Amino acid sequence: MNTDLAPTMKAIQFYTYGGPDVLLYEDTSRPVPGSGEVLVRIYAAGINPGDWIIRSGLSQNAGLHIDFPYIPGFDISGVVEEVGAGVTEFQRGEAVYGMTQSGGAYAEYAVAPVGQLARKPSSINHVQAAGVPMSAFTAWRSLFIQAQMKAGQTVLINGAAGGVGHFAVQLAKRAGARVIGVASGRHAEFLLEMGVDQHIDYTNVSVEDVIKNVDLVVDTVGGENGYRLLKALKPGGILVPTVGGTYISRDNGRSDVFVRDVLLTAVTTAQLMKISRLIDAGDLHVIIDATFPLAQARQAHEVLGNQHARGKTILRVRE
């Protein structure tokens, strides 16, 4: 145990569900790692749509209940400060990244299971690394686990410029797919640089009117009109939603297509290591849209809520 550590830390907490204004920057107790856990001195924390869903209370609809006060966030990048009982995988001072078990990332310190951490990719900094775990894993799982994507297939990615979307574009292209990216016109050049074969500006046309017979749709946007994307699929095609939405195929007259939820699970060390190798080889890039100091998490959530970010939004905890 590091006796030089203060028993308290700065963190973002909320005591009730609501809008970004419920997020408070205040002192709280520093966590202590248990068996199989490490304490991470956080340098940066990634912001994900799930953080907004939990903060707003919408997660209760999915049966997820939290105890107040709650520190949000799951994606972290930092340095191991302490190791819990039985931990041999990491040592104090090692740079790591990954996911916490049940929140706690918006803070100066967080505990995380060793099975959800890996050594930080050497080619990127902590701010970039904090943008990777949940989004890259969600993209990978959507494409290769839920949809079993194969080379030569055509993949439509809705919200292609966003956190999950820009990873899905790169992973699908690398695996040999033809990729159609849906995003507003201001993201056209960015998506072409990411490798899309075709860009659709949803502000000018309805996707389902101009795209037909794709093998797979990855929808990172969701919403009550998500079912319209089923029209773009060929018979036997698959739609994988990464966020909540309405995807009842009979509403669209499509009993010949499949909807397979992404079934989010925590990232594993093995998957993080695979992602790290892609990043360090230059085959996968993380794009940071904006960074905010930890104390400005409220403003960061306001940016997240507009759903027009390019890549990831990050909280910078320390330099």
Backbone torsions as a table, in degrees:
resi	resn	phi	psi	omega
1	MET	NA	136.9	178.3
2	ASN	-86.4	103.5	-176.9
3	THR	-74.6	-8.9	179.1
4	ASP	-80.6	-12.9	-177.9
5	LEU	-74.6	138.4	175.1
6	ALA	-71.6	149.9	-179.5
7	PRO	-74.9	-10.9	179.5
8	THR	-119.9	168.3	179.9
9	MET	-153.4	165.8	172.2
10	LYS	-87.4	141.6	179.8
11	ALA	-156.6	164.2	170.7
12	ILE	-97.3	126.6	178.9
13	GLN	-132.8	158.3	167.9
14	PHE	-138.2	150.6	-172.8
15	TYR	-111.9	-5.1	179.0
16	THR	-156.5	155.0	177.1
17	TYR	-71.4	151.7	178.3
18	GLY	163.5	-159.7	-179.6
19	GLY	-80.1	-175.0	-179.1
20	PRO	-55.3	-24.4	-177.0
21	ASP	-68.2	-12.4	178.4
22	VAL	-79.0	-11.9	-178.8
23	LEU	-76.1	124.3	-176.9
24	LEU	-120.7	137.9	176.9
25	TYR	-98.3	113.6	-172.7
26	GLU	-157.0	174.4	177.2
27	ASP	-81.6	142.6	175.8
28	THR	-151.9	171.5	-178.6
29	SER	-70.1	138.6	174.9
30	ARG	-75.1	134.5	-180.0
31	PRO	-71.8	160.0	179.5
32	VAL	-120.6	130.2	-177.3
33	PRO	-70.2	137.0	175.9
34	GLY	-95.7	-169.3	178.7
35	SER	-59.9	130.1	179.5
36	GLY	77.5	10.8	-179.0
37	GLU	-120.7	161.4	171.6
38	VAL	-127.2	151.2	172.1
39	LEU	-94.5	124.4	-178.1
40	VAL	-108.1	127.4	169.6
41	ARG	-78.9	109.2	-169.7
42	ILE	-81.3	132.0	173.3
43	TYR	-100.6	-31.6	178.9
44	ALA	-155.0	148.8	178.8
45	ALA	-129.0	134.3	179.4
46	GLY	-84.5	147.7	176.6
47	ILE	-106.6	132.6	-178.7
48	ASN	-127.7	157.7	177.1
49	PRO	-54.9	-32.1	178.3
50	GLY	-60.3	-31.5	177.7
51	ASP	-63.1	-42.1	179.4
52	TRP	-66.8	-40.9	-179.1
53	ILE	-63.9	-42.5	178.2
54	ILE	-66.1	-46.3	-178.5
55	ARG	-60.2	-38.5	-176.8
56	SER	-75.6	-17.8	-177.8
57	GLY	94.9	-5.3	-179.9
58	LEU	-63.7	-24.5	-179.5
59	SER	-63.8	-20.1	178.5
60	GLN	-63.6	-27.9	178.4
61	ASN	-64.4	-24.9	179.1
62	ALA	-96.8	9.1	177.6
63	GLY	84.1	11.7	179.5
64	LEU	-95.1	117.0	179.6
65	HIS	-119.5	142.9	-176.3
66	ILE	-121.8	161.3	175.1
67	ASP	-99.5	136.6	178.1
68	PHE	-94.5	149.2	-6.5
69	PRO	-71.3	149.6	-174.4
70	TYR	-120.9	132.8	174.0
71	ILE	-97.2	115.9	-176.1
72	PRO	-79.5	174.4	173.7
73	GLY	97.8	145.6	-179.1
74	PHE	-127.1	-34.8	-175.1
75	ASP	-83.6	127.1	-178.7
76	ILE	-135.4	154.1	168.2
77	SER	-142.2	132.4	-177.3
78	GLY	-176.4	-151.6	-175.2
79	VAL	-127.4	137.9	178.4
80	VAL	-64.8	124.3	179.7
81	GLU	-101.3	-40.4	178.1
82	GLU	-145.4	153.5	174.3
83	VAL	-118.0	143.6	179.0
84	GLY	-83.5	179.2	-178.3
85	ALA	-59.1	134.5	175.3
86	GLY	82.5	1.4	-177.1
87	VAL	-86.3	120.8	176.4
88	THR	-121.9	-8.5	-174.7
89	GLU	-72.5	-30.1	-176.5
90	PHE	-132.9	156.0	177.2
91	GLN	-124.2	157.7	178.7
92	ARG	-56.9	134.7	178.0
93	GLY	97.8	-9.7	-179.9
94	GLU	-79.2	139.3	176.9
95	ALA	-82.0	125.6	-176.8
96	VAL	-132.9	164.0	171.8
97	TYR	-147.0	161.4	-179.0
98	GLY	156.0	-148.0	-174.2
99	MET	-130.3	143.9	171.0
100	THR	-77.1	172.0	-176.9
101	GLN	-81.2	-44.2	-173.4
102	SER	-148.6	54.3	-179.3
103	GLY	91.5	-169.5	176.8
104	GLY	98.1	3.1	-173.9
105	ALA	-78.2	-26.6	-177.7
106	TYR	-80.8	67.7	-174.2
107	ALA	-161.2	169.8	178.4
108	GLU	-74.0	-25.9	178.3
109	TYR	-141.2	150.4	174.7
110	ALA	-150.9	152.7	173.0
111	VAL	-99.6	147.9	179.2
112	ALA	-146.5	146.2	176.0
113	PRO	-66.7	143.5	-179.7
114	VAL	-61.6	-26.9	-178.8
115	GLY	-74.8	-4.2	178.2
116	GLN	-118.4	20.3	178.5
117	LEU	-128.1	155.7	172.1
118	ALA	-148.7	166.1	175.9
119	ARG	-66.2	136.2	-177.7
120	LYS	-59.9	138.4	173.7
121	PRO	-54.5	133.8	-173.8
122	SER	-72.9	-18.3	-173.7
123	SER	-89.1	-4.6	-178.8
124	ILE	-129.0	161.6	-179.3
125	ASN	-91.0	179.4	-176.1
126	HIS	-64.8	-37.8	179.5
127	VAL	-61.0	-45.0	178.8
128	GLN	-67.0	-42.4	-177.5
129	ALA	-63.1	-34.6	-179.8
130	ALA	-66.7	-17.8	179.2
131	GLY	-87.2	-0.4	-170.6
132	VAL	-94.7	-52.4	-159.7
133	PRO	-51.9	-65.3	-174.1
134	MET	-67.2	-42.9	-175.5
135	SER	-69.4	-45.8	-179.8
136	ALA	-65.7	-40.2	179.5
137	PHE	-66.7	-39.8	177.6
138	THR	-62.0	-43.7	178.2
139	ALA	-62.1	-45.8	-179.5
140	TRP	-63.2	-45.3	-178.7
141	ARG	-65.2	-40.7	179.3
142	SER	-59.1	-46.7	-174.6
143	LEU	-74.7	-48.1	-165.1
144	PHE	-104.6	-17.0	176.9
145	ILE	-102.2	-58.6	-177.0
146	GLN	-71.1	-39.1	-175.4
147	ALA	-102.8	-12.4	-179.7
148	GLN	50.7	47.0	-177.5
149	MET	-57.8	142.5	179.2
150	LYS	-124.7	155.2	176.5
151	ALA	-57.8	140.9	178.9
152	GLY	93.4	-12.7	178.4
153	GLN	-78.1	160.6	175.2
154	THR	-103.5	127.0	-176.0
155	VAL	-119.6	128.3	174.0
156	LEU	-103.6	126.9	-179.3
157	ILE	-115.7	112.9	179.2
158	ASN	-89.3	127.4	-171.7
159	GLY	80.6	40.5	-170.8
160	ALA	-66.7	-20.6	-177.8
161	ALA	-90.3	-6.8	-174.9
162	GLY	-81.4	-170.0	-174.9
163	GLY	-59.2	-55.6	177.2
164	VAL	-73.0	-40.6	-174.5
165	GLY	-58.7	-44.6	-175.3
166	HIS	-70.9	-25.7	172.5
167	PHE	-73.6	-41.7	-179.5
168	ALA	-61.3	-39.7	177.3
169	VAL	-57.5	-50.7	-176.1
170	GLN	-65.8	-43.3	-178.3
171	LEU	-67.3	-40.3	179.7
172	ALA	-66.5	-42.7	178.4
173	LYS	-63.4	-43.7	-179.6
174	ARG	-61.9	-30.4	-179.7
175	ALA	-87.1	4.0	173.1
176	GLY	93.9	19.8	179.2
177	ALA	-90.5	158.1	165.6
178	ARG	-89.4	126.7	-170.6
179	VAL	-116.2	128.7	172.7
180	ILE	-109.5	121.8	-177.7
181	GLY	-106.7	127.4	178.7
182	VAL	-104.0	121.9	177.6
183	ALA	-167.4	168.3	179.5
184	SER	-65.8	162.9	-174.7
185	GLY	-60.2	-27.6	-178.4
186	ARG	-68.8	-13.7	179.1
187	HIS	-98.6	3.9	-173.3
188	ALA	-58.5	-50.9	-177.6
189	GLU	-63.9	-40.9	178.6
190	PHE	-59.4	-45.8	-177.9
191	LEU	-68.1	-35.6	176.5
192	LEU	-64.6	-38.3	175.6
193	GLU	-65.3	-32.7	177.6
194	MET	-71.7	-19.4	175.1
195	GLY	116.5	5.3	-179.1
196	VAL	-62.7	147.1	177.1
197	ASP	-86.0	-24.0	179.8
198	GLN	-151.6	136.8	177.5
199	HIS	-111.3	134.5	175.5
200	ILE	-116.1	123.5	177.6
201	ASP	-90.4	104.7	-174.8
202	TYR	-67.9	-14.4	178.5
203	THR	-77.9	-14.5	-179.0
204	ASN	-107.7	-32.0	-177.5
205	VAL	-138.1	158.5	172.6
206	SER	-87.7	125.2	-175.1
207	VAL	-53.6	-44.9	-174.5
208	GLU	-67.7	-14.8	178.6
209	ASP	-86.2	-21.9	-174.3
210	VAL	-115.2	-13.6	-179.3
211	ILE	-119.6	128.9	179.4
212	LYS	-136.4	157.6	169.3
213	ASN	61.3	36.2	172.5
214	VAL	-84.7	155.9	-179.1
215	ASP	-78.5	-32.4	-170.5
216	LEU	-149.7	139.0	170.9
217	VAL	-120.6	127.3	169.5
218	VAL	-107.7	114.6	-176.4
219	ASP	-106.1	109.0	179.7
220	THR	-97.6	5.9	-175.8
221	VAL	-103.9	-47.9	178.6
222	GLY	72.9	-152.9	-179.1
223	GLY	98.2	173.2	-173.5
224	GLU	-72.9	-11.5	178.5
225	ASN	-102.9	13.6	-177.7
226	GLY	-59.2	-28.7	-177.6
227	TYR	-60.8	-22.1	-178.4
228	ARG	-63.5	-27.3	-179.9
229	LEU	-67.3	-16.9	177.6
230	LEU	-62.4	-26.4	179.2
231	LYS	-64.1	-23.9	-177.7
232	ALA	-79.1	-13.1	-175.1
233	LEU	-83.2	148.3	169.8
234	LYS	-80.8	163.4	176.0
235	PRO	-55.5	131.8	-177.3
236	GLY	87.2	-1.2	-179.1
237	GLY	-71.8	166.8	-173.3
238	ILE	-126.8	134.5	171.2
239	LEU	-112.2	128.1	177.4
240	VAL	-115.8	109.2	175.5
241	PRO	-86.3	136.2	177.2
242	THR	-99.8	-9.8	175.5
243	VAL	-136.3	173.9	-177.2
244	GLY	-65.4	145.9	178.2
245	GLY	-172.4	178.4	178.6
246	THR	-106.7	112.6	-175.5
247	TYR	-132.5	54.8	179.6
248	ILE	-90.1	109.6	-170.9
249	SER	-62.1	-30.3	-178.2
250	ARG	-67.4	-24.5	176.6
251	ASP	-63.9	-21.2	-176.7
252	ASN	-112.5	6.8	-179.2
253	GLY	68.8	26.1	-177.3
254	ARG	-119.1	90.9	174.1
255	SER	-93.1	2.0	-175.7
256	ASP	-104.8	14.0	178.4
257	VAL	-127.3	169.9	-173.7
258	PHE	-126.9	142.3	173.5
259	VAL	-114.8	121.4	-178.5
260	ARG	-124.6	105.7	179.0
261	ASP	-57.5	150.2	-175.5
262	VAL	-70.3	-17.5	177.3
263	LEU	49.1	62.8	-174.3
264	LEU	-59.7	131.2	172.0
265	THR	-130.0	165.1	-179.6
266	ALA	-67.7	143.7	177.2
267	VAL	-65.0	150.4	178.9
268	THR	-107.9	161.8	177.0
269	THR	-56.8	-42.8	-178.8
270	ALA	-60.7	-42.4	179.6
271	GLN	-69.5	-39.6	177.3
272	LEU	-61.3	-39.1	178.5
273	MET	-65.3	-38.1	177.1
274	LYS	-64.0	-43.4	177.8
275	ILE	-64.3	-40.7	179.2
276	SER	-59.3	-42.6	179.7
277	ARG	-62.9	-39.3	177.7
278	LEU	-64.5	-41.2	-179.6
279	ILE	-65.9	-48.3	-176.8
280	ASP	-69.1	-22.0	176.3
281	ALA	-85.2	-4.8	-179.3
282	GLY	81.7	13.9	-177.9
283	ASP	-94.3	-8.1	179.5
284	LEU	-145.0	130.1	-176.0
285	HIS	-122.3	140.9	174.7
286	VAL	-104.7	129.2	-179.0
287	ILE	-105.3	126.9	179.9
288	ILE	-101.1	120.1	-180.0
289	ASP	-80.7	-43.9	-177.3
290	ALA	-158.7	151.3	173.2
291	THR	-125.0	146.7	178.8
292	PHE	-134.2	146.0	170.7
293	PRO	-61.3	153.8	179.8
294	LEU	-51.3	-41.6	-176.9
295	ALA	-63.1	-17.1	-178.2
296	GLN	-104.6	31.9	178.4
297	ALA	-59.0	-33.4	179.2
298	ARG	-60.5	-46.1	177.9
299	GLN	-64.9	-37.2	178.9
300	ALA	-63.1	-38.9	178.5
301	HIS	-68.4	-30.8	175.6
302	GLU	-65.1	-39.2	176.2
303	VAL	-65.5	-44.1	179.7
304	LEU	-59.7	-37.1	-176.6
305	GLY	-66.5	-20.3	-179.0
306	ASN	-80.7	-10.2	174.2
307	GLN	56.6	27.0	178.7
308	HIS	-120.1	19.1	-178.7
309	ALA	-71.1	154.0	175.0
310	ARG	-107.9	104.2	-175.9
311	GLY	83.7	-141.8	-169.2
312	LYS	-108.2	150.7	171.4
313	THR	-108.5	133.0	-170.0
314	ILE	-127.8	143.2	169.4
315	LEU	-95.2	123.8	178.0
316	ARG	-92.5	113.1	-174.2
317	VAL	-88.2	-41.6	175.7
318	ARG	-153.1	159.7	-178.0
319	GLU	-77.1	NA	NA
